[in-house]
Amino acid sequence: MPKGAVAIADQQTAVYPANSPGGWNLIGNCPIDMFCAEKTPHMPVNVGDKVKFVAVEKSEFLALGGQL
């Protein structure tokens, strides 16, 4: 799976933080890094946070740091 891939399996979702193997159904791509060792905090979300996935235009995706 490519870095940033948004995947779903049953009632769970995941955003792949790096290129890696996977098997879930892809439903999108996230432009925001889910892990960065150089930043504090390292992740933009915490355990228990509610996350809502929304569609964005290509221009906004790229402006947020997404890569095609």
PyMOL Python script that loads the backbone (N, CA, C, O; Angstrom):
from pymol import cmd

cmd.read_pdbstr("""\
ATOM      1  N   MET A   1       0.836  -1.163   0.000  1.00  0.00           N
ATOM      2  CA  MET A   1       0.000   0.000   0.000  1.00  0.00           C
ATOM      3  C   MET A   1       0.887   1.234   0.000  1.00  0.00           C
ATOM      4  O   MET A   1       1.932   1.253   0.651  1.00  0.00           O
ATOM      5  N   PRO A   2       0.475   2.260  -0.725  1.00  0.00           N
ATOM      6  CA  PRO A   2       1.268   3.486  -0.727  1.00  0.00           C
ATOM      7  C   PRO A   2       1.073   4.276   0.562  1.00  0.00           C
ATOM      8  O   PRO A   2       0.025   4.191   1.202  1.00  0.00           O
ATOM      9  N   LYS A   3       2.090   5.043   0.933  1.00  0.00           N
ATOM     10  CA  LYS A   3       1.994   5.932   2.090  1.00  0.00           C
ATOM     11  C   LYS A   3       0.773   6.823   1.917  1.00  0.00           C
ATOM     12  O   LYS A   3       0.560   7.387   0.844  1.00  0.00           O
ATOM     13  N   GLY A   4      -0.031   6.953   2.975  1.00  0.00           N
ATOM     14  CA  GLY A   4      -1.208   7.801   2.941  1.00  0.00           C
ATOM     15  C   GLY A   4      -2.477   7.106   2.497  1.00  0.00           C
ATOM     16  O   GLY A   4      -3.552   7.705   2.531  1.00  0.00           O
ATOM     17  N   ALA A   5      -2.375   5.840   2.076  1.00  0.00           N
ATOM     18  CA  ALA A   5      -3.562   5.112   1.645  1.00  0.00           C
ATOM     19  C   ALA A   5      -4.549   5.001   2.810  1.00  0.00           C
ATOM     20  O   ALA A   5      -4.171   4.636   3.923  1.00  0.00           O
ATOM     21  N   VAL A   6      -5.805   5.318   2.542  1.00  0.00           N
ATOM     22  CA  VAL A   6      -6.863   5.178   3.536  1.00  0.00           C
ATOM     23  C   VAL A   6      -7.574   3.871   3.219  1.00  0.00           C
ATOM     24  O   VAL A   6      -8.073   3.675   2.111  1.00  0.00           O
ATOM     25  N   ALA A   7      -7.614   2.980   4.201  1.00  0.00           N
ATOM     26  CA  ALA A   7      -8.172   1.654   3.973  1.00  0.00           C
ATOM     27  C   ALA A   7      -9.235   1.338   5.008  1.00  0.00           C
ATOM     28  O   ALA A   7      -9.257   1.909   6.099  1.00  0.00           O
ATOM     29  N   ILE A   8     -10.115   0.416   4.641  1.00  0.00           N
ATOM     30  CA  ILE A   8     -11.204   0.032   5.534  1.00  0.00           C
ATOM     31  C   ILE A   8     -11.313  -1.492   5.550  1.00  0.00           C
ATOM     32  O   ILE A   8     -11.133  -2.154   4.528  1.00  0.00           O
ATOM     33  N   ALA A   9     -11.607  -2.025   6.721  1.00  0.00           N
ATOM     34  CA  ALA A   9     -11.875  -3.451   6.889  1.00  0.00           C
ATOM     35  C   ALA A   9     -12.908  -3.575   8.004  1.00  0.00           C
ATOM     36  O   ALA A   9     -12.641  -3.230   9.155  1.00  0.00           O
ATOM     37  N   ASP A  10     -14.083  -4.069   7.648  1.00  0.00           N
ATOM     38  CA  ASP A  10     -15.192  -4.189   8.587  1.00  0.00           C
ATOM     39  C   ASP A  10     -15.507  -2.812   9.157  1.00  0.00           C
ATOM     40  O   ASP A  10     -15.897  -1.920   8.403  1.00  0.00           O
ATOM     41  N   GLN A  11     -15.349  -2.611  10.466  1.00  0.00           N
ATOM     42  CA  GLN A  11     -15.668  -1.330  11.078  1.00  0.00           C
ATOM     43  C   GLN A  11     -14.416  -0.548  11.474  1.00  0.00           C
ATOM     44  O   GLN A  11     -14.487   0.361  12.301  1.00  0.00           O
ATOM     45  N   GLN A  12     -13.287  -0.893  10.894  1.00  0.00           N
ATOM     46  CA  GLN A  12     -12.037  -0.214  11.209  1.00  0.00           C
ATOM     47  C   GLN A  12     -11.481   0.465   9.964  1.00  0.00           C
ATOM     48  O   GLN A  12     -11.692   0.012   8.839  1.00  0.00           O
ATOM     49  N   THR A  13     -10.770   1.556  10.194  1.00  0.00           N
ATOM     50  CA  THR A  13     -10.068   2.225   9.105  1.00  0.00           C
ATOM     51  C   THR A  13      -8.619   2.419   9.513  1.00  0.00           C
ATOM     52  O   THR A  13      -8.275   2.360  10.694  1.00  0.00           O
ATOM     53  N   ALA A  14      -7.782   2.651   8.524  1.00  0.00           N
ATOM     54  CA  ALA A  14      -6.367   2.909   8.783  1.00  0.00           C
ATOM     55  C   ALA A  14      -5.836   3.826   7.699  1.00  0.00           C
ATOM     56  O   ALA A  14      -6.289   3.796   6.555  1.00  0.00           O
ATOM     57  N   VAL A  15      -4.866   4.642   8.084  1.00  0.00           N
ATOM     58  CA  VAL A  15      -4.107   5.426   7.119  1.00  0.00           C
ATOM     59  C   VAL A  15      -2.687   4.888   7.201  1.00  0.00           C
ATOM     60  O   VAL A  15      -2.035   4.989   8.240  1.00  0.00           O
ATOM     61  N   TYR A  16      -2.214   4.319   6.103  1.00  0.00           N
ATOM     62  CA  TYR A  16      -0.876   3.742   6.096  1.00  0.00           C
ATOM     63  C   TYR A  16       0.160   4.846   6.240  1.00  0.00           C
ATOM     64  O   TYR A  16       0.208   5.745   5.400  1.00  0.00           O
ATOM     65  N   PRO A  17       1.006   4.808   7.297  1.00  0.00           N
ATOM     66  CA  PRO A  17       1.977   5.872   7.534  1.00  0.00           C
ATOM     67  C   PRO A  17       3.206   5.792   6.627  1.00  0.00           C
ATOM     68  O   PRO A  17       3.974   6.750   6.541  1.00  0.00           O
ATOM     69  N   ALA A  18       3.394   4.675   5.962  1.00  0.00           N
ATOM     70  CA  ALA A  18       4.538   4.466   5.063  1.00  0.00           C
ATOM     71  C   ALA A  18       4.139   3.429   4.019  1.00  0.00           C
ATOM     72  O   ALA A  18       3.151   2.717   4.198  1.00  0.00           O
ATOM     73  N   ASN A  19       4.895   3.340   2.937  1.00  0.00           N
ATOM     74  CA  ASN A  19       4.659   2.279   1.958  1.00  0.00           C
ATOM     75  C   ASN A  19       4.843   0.940   2.662  1.00  0.00           C
ATOM     76  O   ASN A  19       5.868   0.711   3.305  1.00  0.00           O
ATOM     77  N   SER A  20       3.866   0.063   2.546  1.00  0.00           N
ATOM     78  CA  SER A  20       3.948  -1.223   3.234  1.00  0.00           C
ATOM     79  C   SER A  20       2.941  -2.197   2.633  1.00  0.00           C
ATOM     80  O   SER A  20       2.013  -1.787   1.935  1.00  0.00           O
ATOM     81  N   PRO A  21       3.125  -3.483   2.904  1.00  0.00           N
ATOM     82  CA  PRO A  21       2.139  -4.456   2.435  1.00  0.00           C
ATOM     83  C   PRO A  21       0.811  -4.245   3.157  1.00  0.00           C
ATOM     84  O   PRO A  21       0.769  -3.707   4.264  1.00  0.00           O
ATOM     85  N   GLY A  22      -0.240  -4.663   2.532  1.00  0.00           N
ATOM     86  CA  GLY A  22      -1.548  -4.535   3.159  1.00  0.00           C
ATOM     87  C   GLY A  22      -2.561  -5.370   2.414  1.00  0.00           C
ATOM     88  O   GLY A  22      -2.261  -5.944   1.367  1.00  0.00           O
ATOM     89  N   GLY A  23      -3.748  -5.437   2.951  1.00  0.00           N
ATOM     90  CA  GLY A  23      -4.781  -6.237   2.323  1.00  0.00           C
ATOM     91  C   GLY A  23      -6.172  -5.673   2.504  1.00  0.00           C
ATOM     92  O   GLY A  23      -7.156  -6.296   2.105  1.00  0.00           O
ATOM     93  N   TRP A  24      -6.262  -4.491   3.107  1.00  0.00           N
ATOM     94  CA  TRP A  24      -7.564  -3.880   3.316  1.00  0.00           C
ATOM     95  C   TRP A  24      -8.039  -3.211   2.039  1.00  0.00           C
ATOM     96  O   TRP A  24      -7.251  -3.001   1.117  1.00  0.00           O
ATOM     97  N   ASN A  25      -9.316  -2.874   1.977  1.00  0.00           N
ATOM     98  CA  ASN A  25      -9.892  -2.188   0.816  1.00  0.00           C
ATOM     99  C   ASN A  25      -9.554  -0.711   0.869  1.00  0.00           C
ATOM    100  O   ASN A  25      -9.832  -0.041   1.864  1.00  0.00           O
ATOM    101  N   LEU A  26      -8.952  -0.198  -0.207  1.00  0.00           N
ATOM    102  CA  LEU A  26      -8.596   1.216  -0.254  1.00  0.00           C
ATOM    103  C   LEU A  26      -9.823   2.061  -0.591  1.00  0.00           C
ATOM    104  O   LEU A  26     -10.597   1.732  -1.490  1.00  0.00           O
ATOM    105  N   ILE A  27      -9.980   3.159   0.153  1.00  0.00           N
ATOM    106  CA  ILE A  27     -11.104   4.056  -0.098  1.00  0.00           C
ATOM    107  C   ILE A  27     -10.641   5.480  -0.386  1.00  0.00           C
ATOM    108  O   ILE A  27     -11.463   6.345  -0.687  1.00  0.00           O
ATOM    109  N   GLY A  28      -9.341   5.736  -0.298  1.00  0.00           N
ATOM    110  CA  GLY A  28      -8.858   7.082  -0.558  1.00  0.00           C
ATOM    111  C   GLY A  28      -7.385   7.222  -0.265  1.00  0.00           C
ATOM    112  O   GLY A  28      -6.662   6.238  -0.106  1.00  0.00           O
ATOM    113  N   ASN A  29      -6.951   8.480  -0.198  1.00  0.00           N
ATOM    114  CA  ASN A  29      -5.557   8.794   0.063  1.00  0.00           C
ATOM    115  C   ASN A  29      -5.512  10.032   0.950  1.00  0.00           C
ATOM    116  O   ASN A  29      -6.205  11.013   0.677  1.00  0.00           O
ATOM    117  N   CYS A  30      -4.713  10.000   1.997  1.00  0.00           N
ATOM    118  CA  CYS A  30      -4.614  11.086   2.965  1.00  0.00           C
ATOM    119  C   CYS A  30      -3.362  11.920   2.682  1.00  0.00           C
ATOM    120  O   CYS A  30      -2.271  11.361   2.568  1.00  0.00           O
ATOM    121  N   PRO A  31      -3.496  13.253   2.568  1.00  0.00           N
ATOM    122  CA  PRO A  31      -2.340  14.085   2.274  1.00  0.00           C
ATOM    123  C   PRO A  31      -1.487  14.415   3.505  1.00  0.00           C
ATOM    124  O   PRO A  31      -0.381  14.938   3.366  1.00  0.00           O
ATOM    125  N   ILE A  32      -1.986  14.117   4.689  1.00  0.00           N
ATOM    126  CA  ILE A  32      -1.302  14.488   5.930  1.00  0.00           C
ATOM    127  C   ILE A  32      -0.459  13.315   6.435  1.00  0.00           C
ATOM    128  O   ILE A  32      -0.940  12.183   6.490  1.00  0.00           O
ATOM    129  N   ASP A  33       0.805  13.586   6.807  1.00  0.00           N
ATOM    130  CA  ASP A  33       1.659  12.531   7.360  1.00  0.00           C
ATOM    131  C   ASP A  33       1.083  12.033   8.679  1.00  0.00           C
ATOM    132  O   ASP A  33       0.793  12.829   9.573  1.00  0.00           O
ATOM    133  N   MET A  34       0.918  10.724   8.803  1.00  0.00           N
ATOM    134  CA  MET A  34       0.387  10.151  10.033  1.00  0.00           C
ATOM    135  C   MET A  34       1.477   9.877  11.064  1.00  0.00           C
ATOM    136  O   MET A  34       1.172   9.604  12.225  1.00  0.00           O
ATOM    137  N   PHE A  35       2.748   9.946  10.653  1.00  0.00           N
ATOM    138  CA  PHE A  35       3.856   9.788  11.589  1.00  0.00           C
ATOM    139  C   PHE A  35       5.060  10.532  11.042  1.00  0.00           C
ATOM    140  O   PHE A  35       5.403  10.402   9.867  1.00  0.00           O
ATOM    141  N   CYS A  36       5.697  11.309  11.898  1.00  0.00           N
ATOM    142  CA  CYS A  36       6.934  11.999  11.536  1.00  0.00           C
ATOM    143  C   CYS A  36       7.803  12.092  12.782  1.00  0.00           C
ATOM    144  O   CYS A  36       7.471  12.812  13.724  1.00  0.00           O
ATOM    145  N   ALA A  37       8.910  11.366  12.786  1.00  0.00           N
ATOM    146  CA  ALA A  37       9.793  11.325  13.949  1.00  0.00           C
ATOM    147  C   ALA A  37      10.418  12.686  14.252  1.00  0.00           C
ATOM    148  O   ALA A  37      10.803  12.952  15.390  1.00  0.00           O
ATOM    149  N   GLU A  38      10.520  13.548  13.236  1.00  0.00           N
ATOM    150  CA  GLU A  38      11.145  14.853  13.423  1.00  0.00           C
ATOM    151  C   GLU A  38      10.207  15.886  14.048  1.00  0.00           C
ATOM    152  O   GLU A  38      10.666  16.926  14.521  1.00  0.00           O
ATOM    153  N   LYS A  39       8.893  15.610  14.055  1.00  0.00           N
ATOM    154  CA  LYS A  39       7.923  16.558  14.603  1.00  0.00           C
ATOM    155  C   LYS A  39       7.528  16.177  16.017  1.00  0.00           C
ATOM    156  O   LYS A  39       7.621  15.014  16.407  1.00  0.00           O
ATOM    157  N   THR A  40       7.087  17.164  16.779  1.00  0.00           N
ATOM    158  CA  THR A  40       6.511  16.917  18.094  1.00  0.00           C
ATOM    159  C   THR A  40       5.156  17.592  18.131  1.00  0.00           C
ATOM    160  O   THR A  40       5.088  18.808  17.953  1.00  0.00           O
ATOM    161  N   PRO A  41       4.079  16.864  18.352  1.00  0.00           N
ATOM    162  CA  PRO A  41       4.029  15.412  18.539  1.00  0.00           C
ATOM    163  C   PRO A  41       4.303  14.670  17.232  1.00  0.00           C
ATOM    164  O   PRO A  41       4.210  15.243  16.146  1.00  0.00           O
ATOM    165  N   HIS A  42       4.639  13.395  17.353  1.00  0.00           N
ATOM    166  CA  HIS A  42       4.997  12.574  16.190  1.00  0.00           C
ATOM    167  C   HIS A  42       3.800  12.242  15.310  1.00  0.00           C
ATOM    168  O   HIS A  42       3.953  11.980  14.117  1.00  0.00           O
ATOM    169  N   MET A  43       2.609  12.251  15.900  1.00  0.00           N
ATOM    170  CA  MET A  43       1.393  11.907  15.153  1.00  0.00           C
ATOM    171  C   MET A  43       0.348  13.000  15.335  1.00  0.00           C
ATOM    172  O   MET A  43       0.258  13.589  16.412  1.00  0.00           O
ATOM    173  N   PRO A  44      -0.449  13.285  14.295  1.00  0.00           N
ATOM    174  CA  PRO A  44      -1.448  14.349  14.393  1.00  0.00           C
ATOM    175  C   PRO A  44      -2.726  13.956  15.137  1.00  0.00           C
ATOM    176  O   PRO A  44      -3.573  14.811  15.397  1.00  0.00           O
ATOM    177  N   VAL A  45      -2.875  12.679  15.479  1.00  0.00           N
ATOM    178  CA  VAL A  45      -4.054  12.216  16.221  1.00  0.00           C
ATOM    179  C   VAL A  45      -3.603  11.397  17.418  1.00  0.00           C
ATOM    180  O   VAL A  45      -2.495  10.861  17.439  1.00  0.00           O
ATOM    181  N   ASN A  46      -4.473  11.308  18.411  1.00  0.00           N
ATOM    182  CA  ASN A  46      -4.195  10.540  19.619  1.00  0.00           C
ATOM    183  C   ASN A  46      -5.214   9.429  19.784  1.00  0.00           C
ATOM    184  O   ASN A  46      -6.277   9.452  19.163  1.00  0.00           O
ATOM    185  N   VAL A  47      -4.894   8.472  20.612  1.00  0.00           N
ATOM    186  CA  VAL A  47      -5.826   7.392  20.929  1.00  0.00           C
ATOM    187  C   VAL A  47      -7.105   8.016  21.470  1.00  0.00           C
ATOM    188  O   VAL A  47      -7.054   8.879  22.347  1.00  0.00           O
ATOM    189  N   GLY A  48      -8.239   7.588  20.957  1.00  0.00           N
ATOM    190  CA  GLY A  48      -9.528   8.084  21.403  1.00  0.00           C
ATOM    191  C   GLY A  48     -10.062   9.250  20.590  1.00  0.00           C
ATOM    192  O   GLY A  48     -11.235   9.603  20.714  1.00  0.00           O
ATOM    193  N   ASP A  49      -9.215   9.859  19.753  1.00  0.00           N
ATOM    194  CA  ASP A  49      -9.686  10.946  18.891  1.00  0.00           C
ATOM    195  C   ASP A  49     -10.692  10.409  17.882  1.00  0.00           C
ATOM    196  O   ASP A  49     -10.598   9.261  17.448  1.00  0.00           O
ATOM    197  N   LYS A  50     -11.639  11.235  17.521  1.00  0.00           N
ATOM    198  CA  LYS A  50     -12.567  10.888  16.447  1.00  0.00           C
ATOM    199  C   LYS A  50     -12.045  11.519  15.171  1.00  0.00           C
ATOM    200  O   LYS A  50     -11.689  12.698  15.147  1.00  0.00           O
ATOM    201  N   VAL A  51     -12.001  10.727  14.113  1.00  0.00           N
ATOM    202  CA  VAL A  51     -11.490  11.188  12.829  1.00  0.00           C
ATOM    203  C   VAL A  51     -12.590  11.053  11.798  1.00  0.00           C
ATOM    204  O   VAL A  51     -13.251  10.019  11.712  1.00  0.00           O
ATOM    205  N   LYS A  52     -12.781  12.096  11.023  1.00  0.00           N
ATOM    206  CA  LYS A  52     -13.786  12.073   9.963  1.00  0.00           C
ATOM    207  C   LYS A  52     -13.074  12.257   8.633  1.00  0.00           C
ATOM    208  O   LYS A  52     -12.314  13.210   8.455  1.00  0.00           O
ATOM    209  N   PHE A  53     -13.317  11.353   7.709  1.00  0.00           N
ATOM    210  CA  PHE A  53     -12.733  11.442   6.384  1.00  0.00           C
ATOM    211  C   PHE A  53     -13.676  12.228   5.487  1.00  0.00           C
ATOM    212  O   PHE A  53     -14.873  11.948   5.431  1.00  0.00           O
ATOM    213  N   VAL A  54     -13.130  13.208   4.790  1.00  0.00           N
ATOM    214  CA  VAL A  54     -13.931  14.016   3.869  1.00  0.00           C
ATOM    215  C   VAL A  54     -13.213  14.097   2.522  1.00  0.00           C
ATOM    216  O   VAL A  54     -11.984  14.063   2.449  1.00  0.00           O
ATOM    217  N   ALA A  55     -13.994  14.203   1.482  1.00  0.00           N
ATOM    218  CA  ALA A  55     -13.423  14.357   0.142  1.00  0.00           C
ATOM    219  C   ALA A  55     -12.915  15.784  -0.031  1.00  0.00           C
ATOM    220  O   ALA A  55     -13.541  16.733   0.441  1.00  0.00           O
ATOM    221  N   VAL A  56     -11.786  15.930  -0.705  1.00  0.00           N
ATOM    222  CA  VAL A  56     -11.240  17.251  -1.023  1.00  0.00           C
ATOM    223  C   VAL A  56     -10.908  17.303  -2.505  1.00  0.00           C
ATOM    224  O   VAL A  56     -10.678  16.276  -3.142  1.00  0.00           O
ATOM    225  N   GLU A  57     -10.887  18.499  -3.034  1.00  0.00           N
ATOM    226  CA  GLU A  57     -10.491  18.698  -4.426  1.00  0.00           C
ATOM    227  C   GLU A  57      -8.992  18.433  -4.574  1.00  0.00           C
ATOM    228  O   GLU A  57      -8.244  18.493  -3.598  1.00  0.00           O
ATOM    229  N   LYS A  58      -8.569  18.146  -5.778  1.00  0.00           N
ATOM    230  CA  LYS A  58      -7.163  17.872  -6.057  1.00  0.00           C
ATOM    231  C   LYS A  58      -6.270  19.013  -5.583  1.00  0.00           C
ATOM    232  O   LYS A  58      -5.212  18.765  -5.005  1.00  0.00           O
ATOM    233  N   SER A  59      -6.677  20.256  -5.816  1.00  0.00           N
ATOM    234  CA  SER A  59      -5.866  21.414  -5.429  1.00  0.00           C
ATOM    235  C   SER A  59      -5.673  21.478  -3.909  1.00  0.00           C
ATOM    236  O   SER A  59      -4.579  21.795  -3.442  1.00  0.00           O
ATOM    237  N   GLU A  60      -6.714  21.182  -3.138  1.00  0.00           N
ATOM    238  CA  GLU A  60      -6.594  21.181  -1.678  1.00  0.00           C
ATOM    239  C   GLU A  60      -5.722  20.030  -1.208  1.00  0.00           C
ATOM    240  O   GLU A  60      -4.913  20.195  -0.295  1.00  0.00           O
ATOM    241  N   PHE A  61      -5.883  18.857  -1.829  1.00  0.00           N
ATOM    242  CA  PHE A  61      -5.057  17.690  -1.502  1.00  0.00           C
ATOM    243  C   PHE A  61      -3.582  18.041  -1.658  1.00  0.00           C
ATOM    244  O   PHE A  61      -2.778  17.740  -0.776  1.00  0.00           O
ATOM    245  N   LEU A  62      -3.225  18.671  -2.762  1.00  0.00           N
ATOM    246  CA  LEU A  62      -1.837  19.042  -3.020  1.00  0.00           C
ATOM    247  C   LEU A  62      -1.378  20.142  -2.064  1.00  0.00           C
ATOM    248  O   LEU A  62      -0.235  20.123  -1.606  1.00  0.00           O
ATOM    249  N   ALA A  63      -2.249  21.094  -1.760  1.00  0.00           N
ATOM    250  CA  ALA A  63      -1.899  22.175  -0.833  1.00  0.00           C
ATOM    251  C   ALA A  63      -1.645  21.648   0.588  1.00  0.00           C
ATOM    252  O   ALA A  63      -0.862  22.235   1.335  1.00  0.00           O
ATOM    253  N   LEU A  64      -2.297  20.558   0.953  1.00  0.00           N
ATOM    254  CA  LEU A  64      -2.103  19.938   2.268  1.00  0.00           C
ATOM    255  C   LEU A  64      -0.863  19.064   2.329  1.00  0.00           C
ATOM    256  O   LEU A  64      -0.541  18.514   3.383  1.00  0.00           O
ATOM    257  N   GLY A  65      -0.164  18.931   1.208  1.00  0.00           N
ATOM    258  CA  GLY A  65       1.072  18.140   1.181  1.00  0.00           C
ATOM    259  C   GLY A  65       0.934  16.813   0.469  1.00  0.00           C
ATOM    260  O   GLY A  65       1.900  16.053   0.402  1.00  0.00           O
ATOM    261  N   GLY A  66      -0.224  16.514  -0.058  1.00  0.00           N
ATOM    262  CA  GLY A  66      -0.428  15.245  -0.763  1.00  0.00           C
ATOM    263  C   GLY A  66       0.403  15.175  -2.045  1.00  0.00           C
ATOM    264  O   GLY A  66       0.715  16.191  -2.666  1.00  0.00           O
ATOM    265  N   GLN A  67       0.743  13.961  -2.410  1.00  0.00           N
ATOM    266  CA  GLN A  67       1.500  13.736  -3.641  1.00  0.00           C
ATOM    267  C   GLN A  67       0.764  12.717  -4.493  1.00  0.00           C
ATOM    268  O   GLN A  67       0.209  11.746  -3.979  1.00  0.00           O
ATOM    269  N   LEU A  68       0.766  12.944  -5.789  1.00  0.00           N
ATOM    270  CA  LEU A  68       0.096  12.024  -6.715  1.00  0.00           C
ATOM    271  C   LEU A  68       1.069  11.030  -7.273  1.00  0.00           C
ATOM    272  O   LEU A  68       0.689  10.174  -8.071  1.00  0.00           O
TER     273      LEU A  68
END
""", "prot")
cmd.dss("prot")
cmd.show_as("cartoon", "prot")
cmd.util.cbc("prot")
cmd.orient("prot")
